[in-house]
């Protein structure tokens, strides 16, 4: 089981992803810096502009330093693994198209290294 935070400004998307994660046995927390050490995964919606993405990823990394970051973007047509230049440049464990399906999301999460 992972503890995750979903950062998306669209409440419907945030709720749907949270429901998928909970149904798969994961714990979803509200975004609270006080609980950052307990967070394994942050799913974040990435804006269109690359400079904005770097700033956002930097802020999220500062708040959740030990968490894996998985991006969601309307700018990609298919999932990109951590080894892709774009994901690597941004420090993400992967980048999923938005919208993505439940199975695609859970498959990406299943590839995460487990930590206690």
VENDA-V227454 format. One record per pair of residues at least 24 apart in sequence whose ideal C-beta (glycine too) atoms are under 8 Angstrom apart, sorted by sequence separation. I is the first residue (numbers start at 1). J is the second residue. D is the distance in whole Angstrom. If there is no record, write none. Layout:
I:J:D + I:J:D
This chain:
1:25:5 + 2:26:5 + 3:27:5 + 4:28:5 + 5:29:5 + 7:31:6 + 69:93:6 + 70:94:5 + 71:95:4 + 72:96:5 + 73:97:7 + 74:98:5 + 1:26:6 + 2:27:7 + 3:28:8 + 4:29:7 + 5:30:8 + 39:64:5 + 42:67:5 + 44:69:6 + 46:71:5 + 68:93:5 + 70:95:8 + 71:96:7 + 72:97:8 + 73:98:6 + 79:104:6 + 1:27:6 + 3:29:6 + 5:31:5 + 17:43:6 + 40:66:8 + 41:67:6 + 42:68:7 + 44:70:7 + 45:71:8 + 46:72:7 + 48:74:7 + 70:96:7 + 72:98:4 + 36:63:6 + 39:66:7 + 40:67:6 + 41:68:5 + 42:69:5 + 43:70:5 + 44:71:6 + 45:72:5 + 46:73:4 + 48:75:6 + 36:64:5 + 39:67:5 + 40:68:7 + 41:69:8 + 42:70:7 + 43:71:8 + 44:72:7 + 45:73:8 + 72:100:7 + 36:65:7 + 37:66:7 + 41:70:6 + 43:72:6 + 46:75:7 + 79:108:6 + 33:63:5 + 36:66:8 + 61:91:6 + 81:111:8 + 36:67:7 + 13:45:7 + 57:90:5 + 5:39:5 + 57:91:6 + 3:38:5 + 4:39:7 + 7:42:6 + 8:43:8 + 10:45:7 + 57:92:7 + 3:39:5 + 4:40:7 + 5:41:8 + 6:42:8 + 7:43:7 + 8:44:7 + 9:45:7 + 54:90:7 + 3:40:5 + 4:41:4 + 5:42:5 + 6:43:5 + 7:44:4 + 8:45:4 + 53:90:6 + 2:40:4 + 3:41:7 + 4:42:7 + 5:43:7 + 6:44:8 + 7:45:7 + 70:108:6 + 2:41:5 + 4:43:6 + 70:109:7 + 46:90:8 + 68:112:6 + 68:113:8 + 46:95:8 + 66:115:8 + 7:60:7 + 45:98:7 + 5:64:7 + 5:67:7 + 43:105:8 + 8:72:7 + 41:109:7 + 41:112:7 + 40:112:7 + 40:115:6 + 20:102:5 + 24:106:6 + 26:109:8 + 13:98:8 + 20:105:6 + 24:109:8 + 13:99:8 + 20:106:7 + 17:105:7 + 21:109:8 + 2:109:7 + 2:112:7
